């Protein structure tokens, strides 16, 4: 049994957003290289393992069933389980070292969901973006992965309203 190293939920989000096929395709980055994520340490040295873990973890954020059943499925699939150490602290172990990155991400999301609830994980609603996020806002109303996507969506809505207003003005003038 190998101990599962702790990952922050932000590191899990970075892994998913940089390595999952869905986020890379939506951003038209499928042919680009993969960045190094220093927070992963040695876990990030195998690009194929990072991609597989990111694809599986993306489902936690994007699956229509919600994150809880997906996380439960990943807990079973990785075989990760808690173990008490000599001091009585909980550590997580995984029987197959090849699944340690996926197990670490799953444990991180399990812990986060237990503390904050399942409704605070999301996928960006912006056009041509499939990035994921954790909603840490007070009102739990986040819909976009970043300020950039939020600003683009606002500009697109404004332009749409302006175009509709111009079109309505033209049709009103033509009717007279």
N, C-alpha and C positions, 0 to 999 in steps of 0.2 A: 504494500500500500504506500502510495506517495502522498505527501502532504500537499494540499492545494494552497498555492500562495494567494494572499489577499489581493484583489483588484478593486480599485474605486469604481463606482458606477460611471464616472466621467471617462475612465479608461475604456470601459466596456462600450460606451457610446462612440468614442473615437475609433475603436476597433471596428465596430459595425459600419460606421460611416465611411471609413477608409478602405475596408476590405470586402464588404458584402457585394455580391453581384448586382443586387437591386439598386443600391445607392450609386454604384459606379456607372451602371447603365443609364440611370435617370440623369446623371450629371455629364453623360457622354465622356466618361473617363475610362471606359473598358480597356482602351489600348495604352493607357498611361501606366507608368511604374507605380509600385506601392511605396508609400512613405515608411520610414522607420518610426515606430512608436516607442520612445525610450521607456515609458512607464511599464511596458511589457517585459523589459529585460530579456532574459534568455527565451522566454515564452514566445517572443516575436521573431525569432530567428528562422522559423520555417514558414515561408509565405503560403504554401498550400494548406498548412494547418490553420493559419490565421484566416484564410479565405473560408475554409469549411466551418470554423467556429463562428465567424462573422455572419455567414449565411444562416446558420442555425439560430443564432442570437437575434438576428433581424426579425425572425418570426415572432419573438416575444413581443416586439413592439407593433408588428403589422398584422398578425393573424386575427381574423374576424372573431374568433372565439374569445379573444382577450388574452392577457399575458399569463394568467394563473394556470390554465391547462397546459400551455406550452412550456412554462417553467417546470411544472410537474413532470411532463414528458421528458424534458432534458435531464432532470434529476435522476430519473430511472435509466435513461439511455447512457448517461455517463457513469452510473454506479457510484456517484459521490455520496458520502455519508458522513455524519458528524462523529467525532471521537473525542473523548475527554483526555487531556494530557495529564501529566503528573501533578500539575498545580490545580487541576479542576477546570481549566479553561477549555472551551470548545475549539477544536480544530476540525478541518474537513479533510478527508482523505479520498483518494480515487484509486481503484484497482488497476487501471490501465493508464500508464504514463502518457500514451498518445492522446488521451482525452483531457489532459490536465488544463489546457487553455480553455476549452469549452466548459469544463467543470468550474474553473475559477470565475468565468463570466456568469455562469448560471448561479453560483453561490452569491456573487455580488448582487445580481438582480433579485434573488430570493430574499436576501437581507434587506434590500432597498424597498421591495414591495411590502414586506412585513412591517417596515417602519412607516411607510408613507402611503400605502394603498396602491392597488393596481391601476387606478384611473389616471395616474400621473406619468405614464409612459405613453409616448406618442410618435407618430410619423408626420413629418412636415406636410402641410397641406398646399404648399406652393407648387405651381406648375413646374414640371421638370425637376423635381427634387423628391427624393425618397429617404432623406436623412432622418435619423431617429433622434429623440431627445427625452430627457427627464424634465418634467415640469416642476420647478421649485418655486413658482410664483405663489403668492399668498392666495390668490383667487382660484388657482388651478384652472386657468383658462388658456394656457399656451396652445398655439396652433401651428407655429412655425419653428424650425430648428434654429434660426438665427435672425438677427436684426436685418441682415441683408435680404433674406427671403420675405420677411414681413414688409420691408420697404418696397420690394419689387411688387408684391401683391397689392399694396396700397396704391402704387403708381398705376398699375394695370387697371384697378377698379376706377381710379380717377379718370384715366384716359377713356375707359369704356363709357363712363357717365358723360364725358365731354363729347364723345362721338355721338352718343344717343341724343344729346341735347342739340347738336348741330343738325343731325338728321331730322329731328322733330321740327326744328326751325325751318328747314328747307321744305319739308312736306306741308307745313302750315302756310308758307309763303306761296307755294305752288297751288294750293287749293283756293286761294283768293281770286 
